[in-house]
Amino acid sequence: MSEHTLKFYGDELAQLKAEVSRMGGMVEAQVEDAVACITRRDADLAQSIVGRDPKIDEMQRDIEKKAIKMIALRQPVAQDLRRTVAALKLAWNLERTGDQAKNIAKRALILAEVEPITPMTRAIDRMGRLVVARLKESLDAYAASDLERGLAVWRADDDVDEHYNSLFRELLTYMMSDPRTIGACAHLLFIGKNLERIGDHATNVSEILHYEVTGEEIDGERPRWSSLEAEGLDGGDV
Amino acid sequence: MFPTSRILALGFASVVIVAVLSASGGPWAAPGLIAAFGLFLATLWLAREPSDPKPAREVSEQAETLSHGQDNSYAAALDAMADPVFIVSGAEPDDLAGRRVVFANLAAQSLLRIPKEGALLLSAVRRPEVLETIDTALYGVASASVTFETGGAQNRFWRVRASPLASSPGQSLGLVEMRDETDARRNERMRADFMANASHELRTPLASLTGFIETLRGHAREDENARDRFLSIMAVQADRMSRLIDDLMSLTRIESNEHIRPQGRCDLSLAVNDVVDAVAMMALEKKVTFALDLPPRDLAVALGDRDQILQVIQNLIDNALKYTPIGGEVVVRVRSGLKLEAAAASDVHSPRLAALEGGRLSLVSPDHTADEIFHRIEVGDSGPGMERRHLPRLSERFYRVEGQKSGEKSGTGLGLAIVKHIVNRHRGGLWVETAPSAGSVFAVYFPAAPAKADASPVTVTKAS
């Protein structure tokens, strides 16, 4: 095989990774904006998040097409294969993350029309910042292929769950004390769940990175502790 | 061949001389001006950039010239800049992997965690709006700027400006400058927060003061007993107000330089001893004893501002004293030389983790850095503990765990917020472990100070 072909092939892999990174950047911005439009009650921002979502879906399809084409035409093996598959998996994960952000934005549109519940939106803001930081860390780790940083995100997974459980209880208390807020609080509850899912996706990103670099799953059970699970009440996907 | 800049300088100097000579009048005026113009053109021609198009593979050579070649002093000048600056090269607009950082100055290297040259642009920057700005400079050939917020533990605002550099077909270069605008933005936001918090929290004691003043003016005017009692209550309230203002002020001060890393050194064992000495009287009153477990001197030296670390220890020990019942014990332990994972983890066998409503949560954790060593201080009380659901909100300003007795014993509600901001400034961490009726442990960890270069041999042998 000539050097030219080899070089071209390496370029294609780099291109794939670059596209996944760019998609990651888009999704990161979507999640950040989604949290901001809850705290700032910004309906315009929420609209633009919903409007940008198809672009993310398109990027995901594009990456998928390129990765499949690469597997078909170049038949990569070992790490090259893992890199291709990782790009595929990441694109799926990021697309789901983008959907969660879009869901948050849609709820923000509804919340912007009712009375503000400031203490609760502050809790959402706190949780949102944590989730955004985790997503950023895991994508940074992927872009730099830094296994250690990825593992650090993976290990700290229970923080988000802890925030979610706390938010859940707070919202219940709030709804019980003032039933007029039930409508808005229910939306906030779903938003909390969306953020919790985004946190899980960030963990997935580090798992995929681990697979890409080492070819193995991360050893051991993911550290998580959800009281809902303990009570047999896990809500599953929302 | 002379460097371009020297040719330009020489050329322009001769243009100026000829022009001045001719402008002084006489028969040489007209031909002199023409000669000056000719020289000017010649200078421009000599100094022109080589215009042959460069293929993409020459990008790395170009980077080499930028960093090692004759323009070495320019690279050094860029390195000396405090603001991150980098140069991006791009091939085709739709070739994402073709966009590379051909040169990054020192500030950019450490901020974006990229090497000096050759990094993929997308591994340095992912923000869509920043990428768009850079694209505008590369392909729209126009300067553009944008602001963005980084998020994360140390939130910052950056303004990014991208401007086009010389480009040739199939190869465009752009200069990207970043400027930290965190201070301006943060001051703005903090002023608003401060006013909101301060006015809300000061209203309560103020209302009670006004109430007592009314009473003293009215029917209690002649009642000596009531007057004394009211005055002492008023003194307590005034005291509370002044403590609150002190805390708010110090919080504001800490926040205002939160993203400037402290430089001093602080021995944690000595600091703990100092604080324990200072609160000895208070502990004696409550018959609370201290159990200290400290490494010897010079083993746990943290990189940080001593006064602020003392304030952290003081706040944690104050809290522990507050919640420990009479005759109880406060445990203070310093662990030195921990890796980040070890510093951020607690004792696996802790009874609090096993308790039904118990749990732990890290309230501050530093960005991951490889191989950094931390020292940790743990302060444990034998108080009532808390339920797990309170943990995420603990470091929030004015947050109080419900069911706690309020009154004289209660603090300002700012203690842990202050701890959190100081720890964040030091790039350290803070975690809590608690369970109802099993007490709480608050742990802070700070990065270790690098070994002193001028340390005396005696200390070195002692440490090893």
Contacts between the chains, C-beta under 8 A, distances in Angstrom:
chain1	res1	chain2	res2	distance
A	11	B	97	6.1
A	14	B	97	4.0
A	14	B	120	6.7
A	15	B	95	7.2
A	15	B	96	5.9
A	15	B	97	4.0
A	17	B	97	7.4
A	17	B	120	7.7
A	17	B	122	7.8
A	18	B	96	4.0
A	18	B	97	4.5
A	18	B	99	7.8
A	18	B	120	6.0
A	18	B	121	8.0
A	18	B	122	4.4
A	19	B	96	5.7
A	21	B	120	7.9
A	21	B	122	4.1
A	21	B	123	6.7
A	21	B	126	5.6
A	22	B	96	6.3
A	22	B	122	5.8
A	22	B	126	6.7
A	22	B	128	7.5
A	22	B	131	6.9
A	24	B	126	5.8
A	25	B	122	7.7
A	25	B	125	7.7
A	25	B	126	2.9
A	25	B	127	5.6
A	25	B	128	5.4
A	25	B	131	7.0
A	26	B	128	5.1
A	28	B	126	6.5
A	28	B	127	7.6
A	29	B	127	6.4
A	29	B	128	5.5
A	29	B	129	7.4
A	32	B	149	7.6
A	32	B	151	6.0
A	122	B	396	8.0
A	123	B	392	7.7
A	123	B	393	7.4
A	126	B	392	6.8
A	126	B	393	7.9
A	126	B	396	7.8
A	127	B	392	7.7
A	129	B	151	6.8
A	129	B	155	7.9
A	132	B	151	4.7
A	132	B	152	7.6
A	133	B	151	5.9
A	133	B	152	4.4
A	133	B	153	6.4
A	136	B	150	7.8
A	136	B	151	5.9
A	136	B	152	5.9
A	137	B	152	7.5
A	137	B	367	7.6
A	137	B	368	7.2
A	139	B	126	6.6
A	140	B	113	7.6
A	143	B	120	7.8
A	143	B	122	6.6
A	143	B	123	4.1
A	143	B	126	7.0
A	144	B	113	6.4
A	144	B	123	5.8
A	148	B	368	6.8
A	148	B	370	5.9
A	149	B	368	4.9
A	152	B	340	7.6
A	152	B	341	7.9
A	152	B	368	4.2
A	155	B	341	7.3
A	156	B	344	7.9
A	156	B	362	7.1
A	156	B	365	6.7
A	159	B	361	6.4
A	159	B	362	6.3
A	162	B	359	6.9
A	162	B	361	5.0
A	162	B	388	7.3
A	162	B	391	6.4
A	162	B	392	6.1
A	163	B	392	4.8
A	165	B	388	7.5
A	165	B	389	6.7
A	166	B	388	7.8
A	166	B	389	4.8
A	166	B	390	7.6
A	166	B	391	6.9
A	166	B	392	4.4
A	166	B	393	6.9
A	167	B	392	7.9
A	169	B	389	4.8
A	170	B	389	7.5
A	225	B	359	7.2
A	227	B	388	7.7
